[in-house]
């Protein structure tokens, strides 16, 4: 037992060191790219644009299967938790409530701050690409268009609403399917595809510093004085402010409503929250989260060891807010004007997507790309966001782990 704990501790320390090294490399790439862009060399700008385009296309390639496989495997796994249905029900309810609140905070801040559009040349879009108006489409047409009548067509068109419906149907179907050899083979096959996808994503992330240099250089070379800085500044402000409000106001209010002292609980869970900040991975932090919850926050093993792994998979407060705000920002720059009703629909799409984010590295980023891929909007903007995403990802992961512990604490309270 002591050897297992020592191995886990060594792995955690190694993970922290590796991620600190990754942050240093990414920040260095950001600085190098910015300096290259300032040189204003035509051939260099062309090269950086080419590299940025290659990475954008690779992101789009991986994005759609990422969200589909994540949702299917997540829902299929839940079918095995019937014996602990009560705890599971409480955990899911609190997860959905906190995630919806996080997305709602992001939407309200977006409506209040109102970030402007980026310059057209920065987003690499022409005036002829902008006339798409989602507001001209009736609600009836929007719903009908989301219902697939061909299993292949949604994948070819990148219609994410249709893909989510298919993923939910397959996931729930697998969860309800009686245990058999055929089901086992099918689930293992899907999990195998997801493992392969994760491997491809890791390879892409390994090469990502080159992409960050290119995106940063492109931004530095093309940015128009004041306009892009103001627009991006407001976007980043919305993301960070939303995370802070969720972390320090919304989640503590949930705890207070259950009679739990949020200051004491945060103090007890601080080791896990800080590790999440450095690792940028709820899954990598999970052993520390469980140990801290049991030994410092006094959450029972039954709840901690059941709820926290589930929350690591589905409780993505920061991810939901990021997906919603970034989607609205990208669609706005693509000339898509949404009504309040449509924004609320996208709020729930963001929540569903975040719940389906099954521990994918840079999952929020790829899921947002997936949502945007089928809308004919300037996804190159995601490349502009990428250089600053590492900071956003750190804060969001810390918030997610903090939220996981809050859900576990509230579930523990409900179950005595």
TADARA-V670513 format. One line per field, one symbol per residue. phi: phi as a letter, one per 40 degrees, with the letter a starting at -180 (. if undefined). psi: psi as a letter, one per 20 degrees, with the letter a starting at -180 (. if undefined). A space follows every 10 residues. Layout:
phi = ???
psi = ???
This chain:
phi = .ccccccccc cccccccccc cccccccccc cccccccccf cdcccccccc cccdccccdc ccdccccccc cccccccccc bccbdccccc cccccccccc ccccdccccc cccfccccdd cccfbbcccc ccbccccccc ccccccccba ccddcccgcc cccccccccc cccccccdca cccdcccccc cccccccccc cccccdccdc ccdccccccc cbdcdgcccc cccccccccc ccccccccbc cdcdccccgb cccccccccd dccccccccf accccddccc cccccbcfcc cdcccbcccc cdcbcbdccc ccdccccccc ccccgcbbcc ccccccdccc ccccccccgc dfddccccdc ccccbfbccd cccccddccc cdcccccccc cccdcccccc cccccg
psi = ghgggggggg hgghgggghg gggggghggg ggggghhihl pghghgghgg ghgghghhgh ghgghghghg gghghhhhij khilhggggg ggghggghgh gghggggghg hghmqaqqqh hhilqrhiii ipohhipqhg hggghioqjp hhghghiknh gghggggggg ghghhipqpr hgggggghgg hgghggghgh gggghhihhg hggggggggh hipqpgghgg ghghghgggg hggggggigg ghhgghhjkp ohgggghhjh ggghghghhk ohghigghgg gggghgilpq hgggiggghg hhginmghgg ggggghgggg hgijjooqrg ghhhghghgg gggghjnmkp pkggghhggg hhhjjlrnih hhhhhghihh gghgghgggg hggghggggh ggghj.
